[in-house]
Every structure is written in structure tokens, then in C-alpha cells.
């Protein structure tokens, strides 16, 4: 029962607005005169059914939170606090996902919006010790031509260090848009050396996931848990080395699985999948990164060796430099080599 907050790890699936602390949301809402829905103010995780109506409710809550982010200072605060929270939880590498079009009206356009995030990512890295890089994501809810614009913007800031763009994603409701029409944007991103990291395999099953693989050629998949419903598809993912950004709390909150026990984390790992645990939108799901590792430990019976392997998988799936990767992997080895001091009666580390 080693302390999971000291286990070095990478965090590869965290959305910009969804990373916000609840206390920060309350302060920003008050400052901008925004009235928040009650569901954003209580302590319970959002729970919706796995259908279009459930997603609509979730999206309305997310949009309400996003409406409170209205200035450069707000944006910088979110990046800085996300880095602080990740550093506290042992994350040595955060690749935070942002759609700059959502914040462009308040800061003069999509380019300034992205540059604010990148600049603060560099500052937060220096302040916290957790490297912060960025994934630029387009939305299935918008026109595919907008995705191409964002891919070109992302390509101009490509790199692998703190404050660089490391990937290009596609998020929002998997049931919306034609996946094939977004392929051109991913080609632009891939030519610039960016990782292709679209969402897929959470709201929809294997048929749609296969289309995402065929058309967008991902290096990592946001979620991907529904691959377990088709062994041949899962084998294809494993043999291709595509990493899965698995977010157990998200899967339960969005009604994909009834409870934590049903999330197929163990099935994916046993099949040889490269899994990187993520928190997705802790503002709504009330569950941060370490909580996902706690779920692996307490619900899926992962011992410390297996938890260390999960951390290694996340680090290797990141776009960090070889120097950062080696440093974090050495830290995982040191964590596992340290004595296990057992746990207190309540299950917490002594």
C-alpha cells in the first residue's frame, strides 16, 4: 500500500475547463456575475444516462462552467492550478487538452487564446515541477473546416517540451459529425509531428471505434474502453501500440458502466493494452488523477507492481522528451523499490 501520490505518472487526458477546482469556478462565477446550476455547486459527481439526453445535460453543465472563463487571468489561473494539483498527485507530465475557440472572444482570437495557455504552461512548469504541454482539440459539434484551422494553428507551435503543442484531438459527442470529414485535419497535424489523440470508444461501440482507427489513425485514443466488446478490434489496438486514455470516473458518471467494478480496466490490461489513466473532467466527476489509481487498487485489485506498470504506460504514451521519460521511469522504479509500510486501519498509507 505505497502512497499513490508519490508514484510518478503522466496525465494525458484532462480537459481545460473540466480541470477547474470547484472553488475557482465559484469565484469566477461571482466575479463575472454568472449564476451557476446547482449541480456544479454540490459535492456529488454528475451522473447522467448514456444517451443523447444525458450527454446534453452534461454538456450544458460544462458550458455553464466554461462561461465563467472570460479573461487572460482566468485562463492562466486554470492552467496554473491544474499543474499544482497534478504535481501534488505525483504527475510529472501533464498534457492538458484545450479548444482555443471557446475562449477566443475574450482575448482577441484563437491565436492569443492558445498562446496564453502555452505561456502559462511554461510558467506553471517552472513553478510546480510538473511539465505541462498542450493538446489542441477540435469539436465534433463544429464544422470540419474549423478543425483544419485549429490543426494548422497547433502545427505552428509543435514541440515536445513544456509550453509546446504535442497533440491534436477531436472531442465532444461521438454521435455527432462524420469522422471521415475530420481526417484532413489530422493529416495536417500528423505532418507537423503532432500525436493524433481523438476521442473514441466511450459513448459508441466497436463499429464507430473502428471508423476512428481507419480514418484518423490515432496514436492514442481518448477512452477506447468499448473495444473490449470486439476482441478482434482490441487485438488490433494492442498490436498497433495505440495507447488508451482510460478515465474510470468519467465512464461511470456518463452512464457507460453502472459502477466502478464494471469498467473493463483489468480486461484491457490483461489483453496487453497500453493504458494511461486520466481524470477527464474532475470539476464534474469530482475525481482527480490519484483517485483513478485508487480505483485500480481497491476495485480492480491491482497490486503495487501493476500500479507501477500503469504509471510506466502513461509515461511512455506521453510525448515527453527522452530525458523526461527516463527521469519519470526511474522515479517509478524507486517508488516500487521503496519499503511498503502497510496501511492504516482505514486503508490509507501510514
VOBA-1610 file (N, C-alpha, C; in pm, whole numbers, padded with zeros to 5 digits, always signed):
BEGIN
Unk+00083-00121+00000Unk+00000+00000+00000Unk+00087+00126+00000Unk+00176+00135-00097Unk+00259+00255-00109Unk+00170+00375-00144Unk+00218+00492-00109Unk+00143+00616-00129Unk+00134+00648-00279Unk+00015+00650-00333Unk-00003+00672-00476Unk+00024+00816-00518Unk+00022+00909-00424Unk+00054+01047-00459Unk+00202+01067-00486Unk+00284+00972-00445Unk+00428+00983-00471Unk+00472+00895-00589Unk+00378+00827-00651Unk+00409+00745-00769Unk+00419+00837-00891Unk+00537+00849-00953Unk+00549+00933-01073Unk+00461+00879-01185Unk+00394+00969-01252Unk+00300+00929-01356Unk+00281+01043-01455Unk+00219+01014-01567Unk+00183+01117-01664Unk+00031+01124-01674Unk-00019+01244-01694Unk-00163+01266-01703Unk-00193+01313-01845Unk-00259+01228-01922Unk-00274+01252-02065Unk-00416+01282-02108Unk-00511+01280-02015Unk-00649+01309-02054Unk-00713+01399-01949Unk-00697+01529-01970Unk-00755+01629-01881Unk-00797+01748-01965Unk-00925+01783-01957Unk-00978+01896-02033Unk-00961+02027-01956Unk-00937+02132-02029Unk-00903+02262-01972Unk-01008+02311-01872Unk-01130+02336-01917Unk-01233+02383-01824Unk-01266+02277-01721Unk-01269+02152-01761Unk-01303+02044-01670Unk-01200+02019-01562Unk-01080+02079-01577Unk-00977+02064-01475Unk-00997+02160-01358Unk-01087+02255-01374Unk-01101+02362-01276Unk-01140+02313-01137Unk-01080+02374-01036Unk-01123+02349-00899Unk-01264+02407-00880Unk-01345+02339-00801Unk-01480+02390-00777Unk-01475+02528-00710Unk-01381+02547-00619Unk-01369+02677-00552Unk-01334+02787-00651Unk-01252+02755-00749Unk-01218+02854-00852Unk-01338+02887-00937Unk-01416+02787-00974Unk-01537+02811-01051Unk-01631+02905-00976Unk-01650+02883-00848Unk-01739+02967-00768Unk-01688+03112-00767Unk-01557+03129-00753Unk-01500+03264-00750Unk-01514+03333-00885Unk-01488+03261-00994Unk-01500+03321-01126Unk-01646+03355-01158Unk-01737+03269-01118Unk-01879+03297-01142Unk-01922+03424-01070Unk-01878+03439-00947Unk-01913+03558-00870Unk-01852+03683-00934Unk-01729+03671-00979Unk-01661+03787-01039Unk-01727+03832-01168Unk-01781+03736-01244Unk-01841+03770-01374Unk-01994+03775-01371Unk-02051+03759-01253Unk-02196+03767-01241Unk-02270+03655-01308Unk-02213+03536-01304Unk-02275+03419-01366Unk-02344+03335-01259Unk-02468+03298-01284Unk-02541+03212-01191Unk-02518+03067-01232Unk-02463+02989-01140Unk-02428+02851-01171Unk-02542+02755-01141Unk-02556+02650-01221Unk-02653+02543-01189Unk-02616+02476-01057Unk-02716+02431-00986Unk-02693+02369-00855Unk-02600+02249-00864Unk-02606+02176-00977Unk-02523+02055-00991Unk-02375+02086-00991Unk-02337+02210-01021Unk-02197+02248-01019Unk-02151+02295-00882Unk-02245+02307-00790Unk-02214+02361-00659Unk-02213+02257-00548Unk-02273+02140-00575Unk-02276+02038-00469Unk-02150+01952-00477Unk-02143+01853-00392Unk-02022+01770-00385Unk-02036+01638-00458Unk-02152+01611-00514Unk-02175+01484-00582Unk-02128+01489-00727Unk-02076+01379-00775Unk-02038+01370-00915Unk-02162+01374-01003Unk-02148+01435-01120Unk-02256+01435-01217Unk-02283+01292-01261Unk-02408+01254-01266Unk-02446+01121-01315Unk-02558+01139-01418Unk-02535+01093-01540Unk-02634+01105-01646Unk-02647+00971-01717Unk-02759+00947-01783Unk-02772+00823-01861Unk-02689+00830-01988Unk-02653+00714-02040Unk-02566+00705-02158Unk-02647+00718-02287Unk-02712+00831-02302Unk-02788+00858-02423Unk-02773+01005-02459Unk-02836+01046-02570Unk-02820+01183-02618Unk-02870+01285-02515Unk-02977+01250-02445Unk-03030+01343-02346Unk-02932+01358-02229Unk-02872+01247-02188Unk-02775+01253-02081Unk-02654+01337-02119Unk-02604+01318-02242Unk-02491+01397-02288Unk-02528+01545-02293Unk-02650+01576-02336Unk-02694+01715-02344Unk-02689+01780-02206Unk-02732+01705-02105Unk-02727+01760-01969Unk-02583+01783-01924Unk-02498+01686-01951Unk-02357+01702-01917Unk-02298+01822-01989Unk-02327+01835-02118Unk-02269+01944-02196Unk-02319+02080-02147Unk-02443+02088-02105Unk-02495+02214-02052Unk-02420+02255-01927Unk-02390+02160-01842Unk-02314+02191-01721Unk-02172+02234-01756Unk-02110+02165-01849Unk-01975+02202-01891Unk-01975+02342-01951Unk-02074+02372-02034Unk-02083+02504-02096Unk-02105+02613-01991Unk-02181+02581-01887Unk-02203+02678-01780Unk-02072+02711-01709Unk-01990+02610-01688Unk-01860+02633-01627Unk-01769+02712-01721Unk-01771+02677-01848Unk-01685+02744-01945Unk-01723+02891-01959Unk-01850+02924-01939Unk-01895+03063-01949Unk-01837+03152-01842Unk-01773+03092-01741Unk-01712+03171-01633Unk-01566+03204-01662Unk-01513+03154-01772Unk-01373+03179-01809Unk-01372+03289-01914Unk-01340+03412-01870Unk-01364+03528-01956Unk-01245+03623-01968Unk-01129+03580-01930Unk-01014+03671-01938Unk-00885+03592-01943Unk-00777+03663-01979Unk-00645+03601-01976Unk-00612+03553-01836Unk-00645+03633-01736Unk-00614+03594-01598Unk-00687+03466-01559Unk-00812+03454-01601Unk-00887+03332-01573Unk-00820+03210-01635Unk-00779+03224-01760Unk-00718+03113-01831Unk-00585+03072-01766Unk-00506+03172-01730Unk-00378+03142-01666Unk-00400+03072-01532Unk-00499+03115-01459Unk-00527+03054-01329Unk-00561+02907-01345Unk-00640+02873-01445Unk-00680+02734-01465Unk-00558+02647-01496Unk-00471+02694-01584Unk-00351+02616-01618Unk-00263+02599-01495Unk-00241+02710-01423Unk-00153+02704-01306Unk-00206+02609-01200Unk-00335+02617-01172Unk-00392+02531-01069Unk-00396+02386-01113Unk-00417+02361-01242Unk-00413+02223-01291Unk-00274+02164-01269Unk-00170+02244-01296Unk-00034+02198-01275Unk-00007+02175-01127Unk-00055+02264-01042Unk-00036+02248-00897Unk-00102+02120-00848Unk-00224+02097-00893Unk-00296+01978-00849Unk-00228+01850-00899Unk-00182+01853-01023Unk-00114+01735-01077Unk+00016+01709-01002Unk+00091+01814-00975Unk+00218+01797-00903Unk+00194+01736-00766Unk+00086+01779-00699Unk+00052+01725-00568Unk+00022+01576-00575Unk-00026+01531-00690Unk-00065+01391-00706Unk+00043+01306-00774Unk+00161+01361-00787Unk+00271+01282-00841Unk+00284+01283-00992Unk+00205+01365-01058Unk+00215+01372-01204Unk+00334+01456-01244Unk+00426+01396-01319Unk+00542+01470-01366Unk+00525+01523-01506Unk+00415+01488-01569Unk+00390+01530-01707Unk+00239+01540-01728Unk+00192+01660-01759Unk+00052+01685-01788Unk+00039+01733-01932Unk-00047+01666-02009Unk-00076+01711-02145Unk-00224+01751-02148Unk-00247+01878-02118Unk-00384+01929-02099Unk-00446+01964-02234Unk-00574+01934-02248Unk-00644+01949-02376Unk-00729+02076-02376Unk-00716+02156-02482Unk-00790+02282-02490Unk-00837+02307-02632Unk-00958+02362-02642Unk-01011+02413-02769Unk-01007+02566-02758Unk-00911+02632-02823Unk-00897+02777-02803Unk-01013+02859-02855Unk-01096+02801-02943Unk-01209+02879-02995Unk-01308+02916-02885Unk-01313+02837-02779Unk-01408+02862-02671Unk-01375+02990-02593Unk-01249+03029-02594Unk-01205+03142-02513Unk-01159+03260-02599Unk-01153+03239-02730Unk-01106+03340-02823Unk-01180+03473-02813Unk-01314+03476-02797Unk-01385+03604-02794Unk-01339+03699-02684Unk-01280+03645-02579Unk-01244+03728-02464Unk-01099+03777-02468Unk-01018+03720-02558Unk-00875+03754-02558Unk-00823+03792-02696Unk-00913+03811-02794Unk-00869+03862-02923Unk-00846+03760-03032Unk-00891+03635-03012Unk-00881+03537-03119Unk-00823+03406-03073Unk-00822+03309-03165Unk-00776+03175-03127Unk-00625+03171-03105Unk-00551+03254-03179Unk-00406+03253-03160Unk-00367+03307-03023Unk-00417+03425-02982Unk-00386+03470-02846Unk-00434+03372-02739Unk-00550+03311-02761Unk-00602+03215-02662Unk-00505+03100-02643Unk-00456+03045-02754Unk-00361+02935-02743Unk-00230+02982-02682Unk-00182+03097-02722Unk-00054+03145-02671Unk-00059+03172-02520Unk-00173+03215-02470Unk-00189+03235-02325Unk-00170+03102-02253Unk-00236+02998-02304Unk-00226+02866-02242Unk-00083+02815-02249Unk-00019+02830-02363Unk+00118+02781-02378Unk+00215+02856-02288Unk+00199+02987-02282Unk+00289+03067-02198Unk+00273+03030-02051Unk+00148+03014-02008Unk+00127+02978-01867Unk+00171+02835-01840Unk+00164+02749-01941Unk+00214+02613-01924Unk+00363+02615-01892Unk+00437+02701-01960Unk+00580+02713-01931Unk+00602+02768-01790Unk+00526+02871-01754Unk+00540+02930-01621Unk+00504+02829-01512Unk+00395+02756-01533Unk+00350+02659-01433Unk+00449+02544-01418Unk+00512+02507-01528Unk+00614+02402-01521Unk+00727+02444-01430Unk+00774+02567-01447Unk+00882+02618-01364Unk+00841+02627-01218Unk+00715+02664-01194Unk+00669+02685-01057Unk+00640+02556-00982Unk+00595+02453-01054Unk+00547+02332-00986Unk+00638+02211-01004Unk+00718+02210-01109Unk+00799+02093-01139Unk+00728+01989-01223Unk+00598+02006-01243Unk+00522+01917-01332Unk+00523+01977-01472Unk+00579+01905-01568Unk+00582+01954-01705Unk+00440+01964-01761Unk+00409+02078-01822Unk+00277+02098-01881Unk+00292+02124-02030Unk+00237+02035-02110Unk+00229+02052-02254Unk+00080+02055-02292Unk+00051+02077-02419Unk-00087+02106-02459Unk-00128+02020-02578Unk-00252+01973-02573Unk-00319+01910-02686Unk-00427+02006-02734Unk-00422+02045-02858Unk-00527+02128-02918Unk-00635+02037-02970Unk-00759+02063-02932Unk-00868+01974-02972Unk-00977+02051-03045Unk-01026+01993-03150Unk-01144+02045-03218Unk-01266+01971-03165Unk-01384+02017-03205Unk-01509+01960-03156Unk-01589+01900-03270Unk-01647+01784-03243Unk-01737+01722-03340Unk-01862+01806-03364Unk-01889+01899-03276Unk-02009+01981-03287Unk-01991+02094-03388Unk-01865+02116-03433Unk-01838+02226-03524Unk-01798+02172-03661Unk-01790+02263-03759Unk-01761+02223-03897Unk-01620+02167-03909Unk-01601+02064-03990Unk-01468+02007-04008Unk-01364+02107-04060Unk-01407+02210-04133Unk-01311+02311-04178Unk-01251+02385-04060Unk-01326+02401-03953Unk-01271+02464-03833Unk-01163+02375-03773Unk-01183+02245-03781Unk-01081+02153-03731Unk-00950+02172-03809Unk-00958+02193-03939Unk-00836+02216-04017Unk-00767+02344-03972Unk-00845+02448-03945Unk-00787+02573-03897Unk-00712+02552-03766Unk-00774+02477-03675Unk-00710+02450-03547Unk-00587+02363-03564Unk-00592+02268-03657Unk-00476+02182-03680Unk-00358+02264-03732Unk-00384+02359-03820Unk-00276+02445-03870Unk-00221+02533-03759Unk-00310+02584-03675Unk-00265+02663-03561Unk-00178+02579-03470Unk-00224+02459-03437Unk-00148+02370-03349Unk-00012+02338-03409Unk-00008+02315-03539Unk+00117+02279-03605Unk+00224+02386-03589Unk+00181+02511-03581Unk+00276+02620-03567Unk+00345+02627-03432Unk+00295+02551-03336Unk+00351+02553-03200Unk+00395+02413-03158Unk+00419+02327-03255Unk+00452+02188-03225Unk+00588+02175-03158Unk+00597+02083-03064Unk+00721+02054-02993Unk+00696+01943-02893Unk+00791+01919-02805Unk+00770+01814-02705Unk+00802+01860-02563Unk+00832+01987-02549Unk+00867+02038-02417Unk+00752+02111-02349Unk+00776+02163-02230Unk+00675+02242-02160Unk+00634+02363-02244Unk+00504+02388-02251Unk+00455+02501-02328Unk+00450+02479-02477Unk+00469+02356-02521Unk+00456+02321-02662Unk+00324+02248-02685Unk+00279+02250-02811Unk+00166+02166-02851Unk+00220+02030-02891Unk+00167+01927-02831Unk+00219+01792-02856Unk+00119+01702-02929Unk-00007+01745-02936Unk-00106+01658-02999Unk-00225+01735-03052Unk-00304+01666-03131Unk-00427+01721-03187Unk-00540+01622-03162Unk-00650+01671-03107Unk-00760+01582-03069Unk-00893+01620-03132Unk-00990+01537-03105Unk-01127+01558-03151Unk-01218+01511-03038Unk-01296+01603-02983Unk-01373+01570-02863Unk-01522+01597-02884Unk-01595+01588-02777Unk-01739+01608-02771Unk-01814+01481-02812Unk-01944+01494-02835Unk-02033+01380-02853Unk-01991+01296-02974Unk-01952+01172-02948Unk-01908+01083-03056Unk-02017+01056-03160Unk-02143+01082-03122Unk-02254+01055-03214Unk-02273+01166-03316Unk-02197+01275-03301Unk-02214+01389-03389Unk-02101+01396-03491Unk-02131+01449-03608Unk-02031+01468-03710Unk-01994+01340-03783Unk-01931+01357-03898Unk-01884+01246-03980Unk-01733+01233-03958Unk-01691+01124-03901Unk-01550+01106-03868Unk-01460+01127-03988Unk-01502+01080-04103Unk-01419+01091-04223Unk-01389+01235-04259Unk-01481+01326-04229Unk-01462+01465-04266Unk-01358+01535-04180Unk-01316+01473-04070Unk-01213+01531-03985Unk-01074+01475-04017Unk-01068+01382-04110Unk-00940+01317-04140Unk-00837+01416-04194Unk-00881+01513-04273Unk-00787+01610-04331Unk-00716+01689-04221Unk-00790+01726-04117Unk-00728+01800-04006Unk-00620+01715-03939Unk-00645+01588-03923Unk-00546+01501-03860Unk-00424+01480-03949Unk-00444+01484-04079Unk-00327+01474-04168Unk-00238+01597-04152Unk-00299+01714-04138Unk-00222+01837-04116Unk-00142+01825-03987Unk-00207+01780-03882Unk-00142+01767-03752Unk-00029+01664-03757Unk-00054+01553-03825Unk+00045+01446-03830Unk+00171+01492-03905Unk+00152+01570-04012Unk+00268+01620-04087Unk+00357+01709-04002Unk+00296+01773-03902Unk+00372+01861-03812Unk+00435+01783-03697Unk+00415+01652-03694Unk+00473+01571-03588Unk+00389+01562-03463Unk+00265+01607-03469Unk+00177+01603-03353Unk+00115+01464-03338Unk+00093+01424-03215Unk+00022+01299-03190Unk-00125+01315-03224Unk-00184+01212-03282Unk-00327+01210-03310Unk-00397+01148-03190Unk-00481+01227-03121Unk-00540+01180-02995Unk-00690+01206-02991Unk-00767+01150-03084Unk-00912+01172-03083Unk-00982+01091-02975Unk-01099+01140-02935Unk-01187+01060-02850Unk-01250+00949-02934Unk-01279+00839-02869Unk-01349+00730-02936Unk-01363+00611-02843Unk-01472+00537-02862Unk-01488+00415-02785Unk-01536+00434-02643Unk-01611+00541-02618Unk-01678+00555-02488Unk-01829+00558-02509Unk-01879+00660-02578Unk-02023+00669-02599Unk-02073+00570-02703Unk-01987+00539-02800Unk-02024+00445-02906Unk-01931+00324-02903Unk-01978+00216-02964Unk-01909+00089-02955Unk-01810+00061-03067Unk-01781-00067-03090Unk-01673-00108-03179Unk-01684-00058-03322Unk-01802-00052-03379Unk-01814-00010-03520Unk-01763+00133-03538Unk-01805+00221-03449Unk-01758+00359-03458Unk-01611+00369-03425Unk-01566+00292-03328Unk-01426+00294-03291Unk-01338+00248-03406Unk-01382+00149-03480Unk-01307+00104-03597Unk-01297+00215-03702Unk-01403+00292-03716Unk-01400+00404-03810Unk-01299+00510-03766Unk-01292+00536-03637Unk-01193+00631-03585Unk-01052+00581-03615Unk-01028+00452-03596Unk-00897+00395-03626Unk-00863+00409-03773Unk-00959+00378-03859Unk-00935+00380-04003Unk-00912+00521-04055Unk-00993+00616-04010Unk-00993+00750-04069Unk-00894+00845-04003Unk-00875+00835-03872Unk-00795+00934-03801Unk-00658+00882-03759Unk-00637+00752-03769Unk-00507+00688-03741Unk-00447+00737-03609Unk-00513+00711-03499Unk-00469+00766-03370Unk-00342+00703-03317Unk-00265+00785-03245Unk-00153+00736-03165Unk-00202+00699-03026Unk-00300+00776-02978Unk-00368+00747-02852Unk-00516+00767-02875Unk-00595+00697-02796Unk-00740+00712-02802Unk-00791+00766-02669Unk-00870+00873-02676Unk-00938+00919-02557Unk-01048+00820-02524Unk-01031+00745-02418Unk-01123+00641-02370Unk-01090+00506-02435Unk-01167+00463-02534Unk-01138+00336-02600Unk-01186+00212-02527Unk-01256+00231-02414Unk-01293+00115-02332Unk-01390+00020-02401Unk-01468+00071-02495Unk-01567-00014-02561Unk-01501-00114-02656Unk-01371-00104-02676Unk-01300-00201-02759Unk-01312-00342-02703Unk-01338-00355-02573Unk-01348-00489-02515Unk-01468-00565-02571Unk-01562-00496-02635Unk-01679-00562-02690Unk-01649-00635-02821Unk-01531-00615-02876Unk-01490-00682-03000Unk-01345-00726-02985Unk-01320-00853-02952Unk-01182-00899-02928Unk-01088-00872-03045Unk-01139-00883-03167Unk-01051-00858-03281Unk-01010-00711-03289Unk-01103-00622-03257Unk-01071-00480-03256Unk-00971-00449-03144Unk-00992-00507-03029Unk-00899-00485-02918Unk-00760-00536-02955Unk-00754-00651-03019Unk-00625-00705-03062Unk-00558-00612-03162Unk-00636-00551-03248Unk-00581-00456-03345Unk-00520-00336-03272Unk-00590-00286-03171Unk-00539-00172-03094Unk-00411-00210-03022Unk-00410-00326-02960Unk-00292-00371-02885Unk-00173-00390-02979Unk-00195-00458-03090Unk-00085-00487-03182Unk-00032-00361-03249Unk-00117-00258-03260Unk-00075-00132-03320Unk-00005-00041-03220Unk-00009-00077-03092Unk+00056+00005-02990Unk-00017+00133-02959Unk-00146+00139-02992Unk-00225+00259-02963Unk-00257+00264-02814Unk-00220+00372-02749Unk-00246+00386-02606Unk-00391+00428-02583Unk-00447+00379-02474Unk-00585+00413-02435Unk-00583+00502-02313Unk-00642+00620-02325Unk-00654+00711-02212Unk-00784+00676-02138Unk-00773+00594-02037Unk-00890+00539-01968Unk-00923+00625-01847Unk-01051+00662-01837Unk-01097+00753-01733Unk-01215+00689-01659Unk-01188+00604-01561Unk-01297+00528-01496Unk-01409+00614-01440Unk-01376+00724-01375Unk-01481+00808-01316Unk-01573+00864-01424Unk-01516+00901-01538Unk-01596+00951-01649Unk-01691+00843-01700Unk-01640+00721-01715Unk-01723+00612-01767Unk-01847+00588-01681Unk-01831+00600-01551Unk-01944+00579-01460Unk-02036+00700-01459Unk-01981+00819-01453Unk-02063+00940-01448Unk-02148+00957-01574Unk-02092+00916-01687Unk-02166+00931-01814Unk-02252+00809-01845Unk-02264+00718-01751Unk-02358+00607-01764Unk-02313+00495-01854Unk-02185+00496-01894Unk-02136+00389-01981Unk-02135+00258-01904Unk-02094+00265-01777Unk-02095+00150-01688Unk-02166+00189-01559Unk-02236+00092-01502Unk-02319+00121-01385Unk-02239+00156-01261Unk-02119+00100-01249Unk-02036+00128-01133Unk-01890+00100-01167Unk-01802+00132-01073Unk-01658+00118-01097Unk-01618-00025-01130Unk-01684-00123-01069Unk-01649-00262-01091Unk-01665-00305-01237Unk-01756-00238-01309Unk-01786-00279-01446Unk-01694-00214-01550Unk-01618-00114-01509Unk-01522-00054-01602Unk-01417-00161-01636Unk-01393-00189-01764Unk-01310-00305-01802Unk-01160-00278-01798Unk-01115-00213-01693Unk-00973-00180-01683Unk-00887-00305-01681Unk-00925-00401-01599Unk-00845-00523-01589Unk-00845-00600-01721Unk-00957-00602-01790Unk-00965-00671-01919Unk-00869-00609-02020Unk-00865-00476-02023Unk-00777-00407-02116Unk-00630-00436-02085Unk-00594-00428-01958Unk-00455-00452-01919Unk-00416-00597-01946Unk-00503-00690-01911Unk-00475-00832-01934Unk-00458-00864-02082Unk-00524-00785-02167Unk-00513-00805-02312Unk-00385-00746-02369Unk-00311-00673-02285Unk-00185-00613-02330Unk-00196-00470-02377Unk-00311-00406-02353Unk-00329-00268-02397Unk-00240-00173-02318Unk-00193-00069-02385Unk-00120+00038-02319Unk-00223+00134-02260Unk-00230+00139-02130Unk-00334+00218-02062Unk-00271+00333-01986Unk-00327+00452-02006Unk-00288+00571-01930Unk-00412+00622-01859Unk-00413+00613-01727Unk-00529+00660-01653Unk-00537+00812-01654Unk-00660+00864-01663Unk-00681+01008-01662Unk-00805+01045-01585Unk-00818+01174-01555Unk-00931+01222-01476Unk-01040+01287-01562Unk-01008+01322-01688Unk-01105+01375-01782Unk-01156+01512-01740Unk-01261+01517-01659Unk-01322+01643-01615Unk-01350+01637-01465Unk-01248+01651-01382Unk-01271+01637-01238Unk-01367+01739-01180Unk-01384+01853-01246Unk-01480+01952-01198Unk-01620+01893-01191Unk-01655+01809-01288Unk-01788+01750-01291Unk-01793+01610-01231Unk-01683+01536-01244Unk-01684+01398-01196Unk-01633+01385-01053Unk-01581+01496-00997Unk-01538+01501-00857Unk-01433+01394-00825Unk-01347+01368-00919Unk-01249+01260-00903Unk-01124+01297-00980Unk-01012+01316-00910Unk-00889+01357-00974Unk-00804+01236-01012Unk-00680+01261-01052Unk-00597+01155-01110Unk-00568+01042-01013Unk-00524+01074-00892Unk-00489+00967-00798Unk-00610+00879-00767Unk-00729+00938-00770Unk-00850+00859-00744Unk-00867+00748-00847Unk-00820+00770-00970Unk-00830+00665-01072Unk-00735+00550-01037Unk-00619+00582-00985Unk-00526+00477-00940Unk-00580+00407-00816Unk-00647+00481-00731Unk-00710+00419-00614Unk-00818+00320-00657Unk-00892+00356-00760Unk-00994+00265-00814Unk-00928+00138-00867Unk-00817+00154-00938Unk-00746+00036-00988Unk-00702-00053-00872Unk-00659+00008-00763Unk-00611-00068-00647Unk-00726-00134-00570Unk-00827-00057-00536Unk-00929-00107-00444Unk-01043-00181-00513Unk-01072-00144-00637Unk-01184-00207-00709Unk-01136-00320-00799Unk-01024-00298-00867Unk-00977-00396-00966Unk-00859-00479-00916Unk-00823-00463-00789Unk-00723-00547-00723Unk-00585-00539-00788Unk-00546-00422-00835Unk-00411-00402-00886Unk-00317-00390-00767Unk-00212-00470-00764Unk-00112-00453-00660Unk-00014-00342-00701Unk+00084-00316-00615Unk+00173-00203-00642Unk+00256-00224-00768Unk+00293-00347-00798Unk+00367-00373-00921Unk+00283-00339-01043Unk+00157-00375-01040Unk+00067-00345-01152Unk+00039-00195-01162Unk+00027-00129-01048Unk+00006+00015-01048Unk+00128+00087-01105Unk+00246+00037-01071Unk+00368+00094-01128Unk+00371+00075-01279Unk+00324-00040-01326Unk+00317-00063-01470Unk+00220+00034-01538Unk+00108+00064-01472Unk+00015+00163-01526Unk+00083+00299-01538Unk+00156+00336-01434Unk+00227+00464-01439Unk+00330+00466-01551Unk+00406+00356-01565Unk+00504+00348-01674Unk+00436+00361-01810Unk+00321+00296-01824Unk+00248+00301-01950Unk+00208+00445-01984Unk+00163+00519-01882Unk+00124+00658-01906Unk+00243+00742-01947Unk+00356+00720-01886Unk+00476+00797-01917Unk+00524+00768-02059Unk+00525+00640-02094Unk+00571+00602-02228Unk+00474+00647-02337Unk+00347+00661-02304Unk+00248+00706-02402Unk+00248+00857-02419Unk+00316+00928-02329Unk+00321+01074-02339Unk+00412+01115-02453Unk+00412+01244-02483Unk+00502+01299-02583Unk+00621+01371-02518Unk+00654+01330-02398Unk+00767+01390-02328Unk+00898+01355-02396Unk+00999+01437-02371Unk+01132+01408-02424Unk+01187+01281-02360Unk+01291+01225-02423Unk+01350+01104-02367Unk+01409+01131-02230Unk+01461+01252-02208Unk+01518+01284-02077Unk+01411+01284-01969Unk+01296+01346-01999Unk+01186+01347-01902Unk+01132+01206-01882Unk+01116+01132-01990Unk+01067+00995-01979Unk+01158+00910-01892Unk+01286+00918-01915Unk+01381+00839-01836Unk+01376+00879-01689Unk+01366+01009-01663Unk+01361+01055-01524Unk+01237+01003-01452Unk+01124+01010-01518Unk+01000+00965-01455Unk+00999+00813-01437Unk+01049+00740-01536Unk+01055+00595-01523Unk+01148+00552-01410Unk+01257+00624-01394Unk+01347+00595-01282Unk+01276+00620-01150Unk+01191+00723-01147Unk+01115+00752-01027Unk+01015+00642-00994Unk+00955+00583-01096Unk+00864+00471-01075Unk+00940+00352-01015Unk+01057+00325-01069Unk+01138+00215-01016Unk+01173+00239-00869Unk+01206+00364-00837Unk+01241+00397-00699Unk+01119+00383-00607Unk+01003+00423-00656Unk+00880+00409-00578Unk+00853+00263-00544Unk+00871+00178-00643Unk+00842+00037-00624Unk+00948-00030-00537Unk+01069+00022-00543Unk+01177-00037-00464Unk+01171+00004-00318Unk+01101+00112-00289Unk+01091+00161-00151Unk+01011+00063-00067Unk+01038+00056+00064Unk+00963-00037+00151Unk+00814-00007+00151Unk+00736-00112+00158Unk+00591-00099+00175Unk+00564-00094+00324Unk+00517+00023+00369Unk+00496+00041+00513Unk+00356+00001+00558Unk+00281-00060+00466Unk+00148-00105+00504Unk+00050+00011+00506Unk-00067-00013+00564Unk-00170+00090+00565Unk-00234+00097+00703Unk-00296+00208+00724Unk-00370+00228+00848Unk-00500+00149+00843Unk-00570+00136+00954Unk-00695+00059+00955Unk-00798+00106+00853Unk-00796+00236+00820Unk-00894+00285+00723Unk-00848+00267+00579Unk-00732+00204+00559Unk-00683+00177+00423Unk-00587+00283+00371Unk-00571+00394+00443Unk-00482+00499+00397Unk-00338+00465+00432Unk-00240+00520+00356Unk-00100+00491+00386Unk-00064+00539+00526Unk+00020+00463+00597Unk+00068+00505+00729Unk+00168+00619+00714
//
